[in-house]
Amino acid sequence: MSAPKTVDSSAAIMPAVRVDSRILLIRGQKVLLDRDLAELYGVETRILNRAARRNQERFPEDFMFRLTREEITRISQIGTSSGLKFSKSANAYTEQGVAMLSGLLNSPRAIQVNIEIMRAFVRLRQMIAGHADLARQLAAIEKKYDAQFKAVFDAIRELMTPMPANIREVGFHTILRKNRSAKTKG
C-alpha cells in the first residue's frame, strides 16, 4: 500500500491561534471539520476520510459524525471554514476522534499537528474552567459585601452572560433623568 498523497509537505505547521480558531461547537461538542484537519495534516480531505472509513470501529458517533445539510449551510453562512459552501458532505471529529486519527496518520507532520491540536483543546478547556472559577469567586465576594455593591455585581454578571446567537444588539442605551437638567441650570 502506498503512502497517502500530501497536499503540501513543505508547508509549516499551523500556528496555535489558527488551530484554536478552527475548533467549532456543533451538537454540543467541540470539533474540527475534516477539511480543516486535512489542511493541517497536509493531506487531501478524501484521504483523511478514507482512513477513518476504513477503520470505522475506531470512530464511534462521539468521536466522529457526519454533518447534516443544515449544519453545513449554517457553517458556510458564518464563513468559518473555507470550501464548505457547496460541499455535499462533511465530517466533524471530536477531540477523541482527532486522537484516534493520530494512530492512522503517522507522518512526522501529522504527529506535530496532532500535538498542537491536543494543546488547543486543553487551552479551550482551561478557558472554560477559568470562566466558571470567575463566577464562583464573584459569588463569594458578593456574599462578603453589602448591598452598596449589588449594582456592580449585577453589571459584572450581565457582562459574563453570553447573548443568544440569534440576537445581535447594536447601539447604546441611555437613561433619562429628570432632575439632571434642573441641576445644570442653577
C-alpha positions as CSV (number, residue, x, y, z in Angstrom):
1,M,0.0,0.0,0.0
2,S,1.4,3.4,-1.0
3,A,1.7,6.4,1.4
4,P,-1.1,9.0,1.3
5,K,-0.7,11.7,-1.2
6,T,0.2,15.0,0.5
7,V,-1.2,18.4,-0.5
8,D,1.9,20.4,0.6
9,S,4.5,18.5,2.5
10,S,6.8,21.6,2.8
11,A,4.1,23.8,4.5
12,A,4.9,24.9,8.0
13,I,2.7,23.6,10.9
14,M,-0.2,25.9,11.6
15,P,0.2,28.3,14.5
16,A,-1.7,27.6,17.6
17,V,-4.0,30.5,17.0
18,R,-5.2,29.1,13.7
19,V,-5.8,25.7,15.3
20,D,-7.8,27.3,18.1
21,S,-10.0,29.3,15.7
22,R,-10.9,26.2,13.8
23,I,-12.5,24.4,16.8
24,L,-16.2,24.7,16.4
25,L,-19.1,23.9,18.8
26,I,-21.5,21.5,17.0
27,R,-24.2,19.4,18.7
28,G,-22.8,20.5,22.0
29,Q,-19.3,19.1,21.2
30,K,-16.0,20.8,20.4
31,V,-15.0,19.5,16.9
32,L,-12.6,20.1,14.0
33,L,-14.0,19.7,10.5
34,D,-12.5,17.1,8.1
35,R,-11.4,19.9,5.7
36,D,-9.6,21.8,8.4
37,L,-7.9,18.7,9.7
38,A,-6.8,17.6,6.2
39,E,-5.3,21.0,5.6
40,L,-3.5,20.9,9.0
41,Y,-2.2,17.4,8.3
42,G,-1.2,18.2,4.8
43,V,-3.4,15.5,3.1
44,E,-6.4,15.7,0.9
45,T,-9.8,15.6,2.7
46,R,-10.8,12.4,0.9
47,I,-7.6,10.6,2.1
48,L,-8.4,11.6,5.7
49,N,-12.0,10.5,5.5
50,R,-11.0,7.3,3.7
51,A,-8.6,6.4,6.5
52,A,-11.4,6.9,9.0
53,R,-13.9,5.0,6.9
54,R,-11.5,2.0,6.6
55,N,-11.2,2.0,10.4
56,Q,-14.9,2.6,11.3
57,E,-14.7,0.6,14.5
58,R,-12.3,3.3,15.8
59,F,-14.7,6.2,15.2
60,P,-18.0,5.8,17.1
61,E,-20.5,8.7,17.0
62,D,-18.9,10.5,19.9
63,F,-15.5,10.5,18.0
64,M,-16.8,11.5,14.5
65,F,-20.1,12.3,13.0
66,R,-21.4,13.4,9.6
67,L,-22.8,16.9,9.5
68,T,-26.4,17.4,8.3
69,R,-27.1,19.6,5.3
70,E,-28.5,22.3,7.6
71,E,-25.3,22.2,9.7
72,I,-23.1,22.6,6.6
73,T,-25.3,25.5,5.4
74,R,-25.1,27.2,8.8
75,I,-21.3,26.9,8.9
76,S,-20.9,28.1,5.3
77,Q,-23.0,31.2,6.0
78,I,-20.9,32.1,9.0
79,G,-17.8,31.7,6.8
80,T,-15.9,29.8,9.5
81,S,-14.4,27.2,7.2
82,S,-13.4,27.6,3.6
83,G,-14.6,25.2,1.0
84,L,-17.9,24.2,2.7
85,K,-20.2,26.4,0.8
86,F,-21.1,23.9,-1.9
87,S,-20.0,20.7,-0.2
88,K,-22.4,17.8,-0.2
89,S,-20.9,16.2,3.0
90,A,-18.5,16.9,5.8
91,N,-17.4,15.0,8.9
92,A,-16.7,16.5,12.3
93,Y,-14.1,15.0,14.5
94,T,-14.2,15.4,18.3
95,E,-11.0,15.6,20.4
96,Q,-11.2,11.8,20.8
97,G,-11.6,11.4,17.1
98,V,-8.6,13.5,16.4
99,A,-6.6,11.4,18.9
100,M,-7.7,8.3,17.0
101,L,-6.6,9.8,13.7
102,S,-3.1,10.2,15.1
103,G,-2.7,6.5,15.0
104,L,-3.8,6.3,11.4
105,L,-1.8,9.2,10.0
106,N,1.7,8.5,11.2
107,S,3.9,11.1,9.4
108,P,6.2,13.5,11.3
109,R,3.9,16.4,10.3
110,A,0.8,14.5,11.5
111,I,2.5,13.9,14.8
112,Q,3.4,17.6,15.3
113,V,0.0,18.8,14.1
114,N,-1.7,16.4,16.5
115,I,0.3,17.6,19.4
116,E,-0.8,21.2,18.6
117,I,-4.4,20.2,18.2
118,M,-4.4,18.5,21.6
119,R,-2.9,21.6,23.2
120,A,-5.6,23.7,21.6
121,F,-8.3,21.5,23.1
122,V,-6.6,21.8,26.5
123,R,-6.4,25.6,26.2
124,L,-10.1,25.7,25.4
125,R,-11.0,23.6,28.5
126,Q,-8.8,25.8,30.7
127,M,-10.5,28.9,29.4
128,I,-14.0,27.4,30.1
129,A,-12.9,26.3,33.6
130,G,-11.5,29.8,34.2
131,H,-14.9,31.3,33.4
132,A,-16.5,29.0,36.0
133,D,-13.9,29.9,38.6
134,L,-14.5,33.6,38.0
135,A,-18.2,33.1,38.6
136,R,-17.6,31.2,41.8
137,Q,-15.2,33.9,43.0
138,L,-17.7,36.7,42.2
139,A,-20.4,34.9,44.2
140,A,-18.0,34.6,47.2
141,I,-17.1,38.3,47.1
142,E,-20.7,39.3,46.7
143,K,-21.6,37.4,50.0
144,K,-18.9,39.4,51.8
145,Y,-20.1,42.9,50.8
146,D,-23.4,44.7,51.5
147,A,-26.0,46.0,49.1
148,Q,-24.0,49.0,48.1
149,F,-22.1,46.9,45.6
150,K,-25.1,45.0,44.3
151,A,-25.3,47.1,41.1
152,V,-21.7,46.4,40.4
153,F,-22.1,42.7,40.8
154,D,-25.3,42.7,38.7
155,A,-23.4,44.5,35.9
156,I,-20.5,42.1,36.0
157,R,-22.9,39.1,35.8
158,E,-24.7,40.7,32.9
159,L,-21.3,41.1,31.1
160,M,-20.4,37.4,31.8
161,T,-23.7,36.2,30.3
162,P,-23.4,35.3,26.6
163,M,-26.0,36.7,24.3
164,P,-28.2,34.3,22.4
165,A,-26.7,33.5,19.0
166,N,-29.8,34.7,17.1
167,I,-29.9,38.2,18.9
168,R,-27.4,40.8,17.8
169,E,-27.6,44.1,19.7
170,V,-26.2,47.2,18.1
171,G,-26.1,50.7,19.5
172,F,-26.2,52.1,23.0
173,H,-28.6,52.6,25.8
174,T,-29.3,55.9,27.7
175,I,-31.1,56.7,30.9
176,L,-33.0,60.0,31.0
177,R,-33.0,61.6,34.5
178,K,-35.5,64.4,35.0
179,N,-33.5,66.1,37.9
180,R,-30.3,66.4,35.9
181,S,-31.4,69.4,33.7
182,A,-32.6,71.3,36.8
183,K,-29.2,71.0,38.4
184,T,-27.2,72.2,35.4
185,K,-29.3,75.4,35.0
186,G,-28.6,76.7,38.5
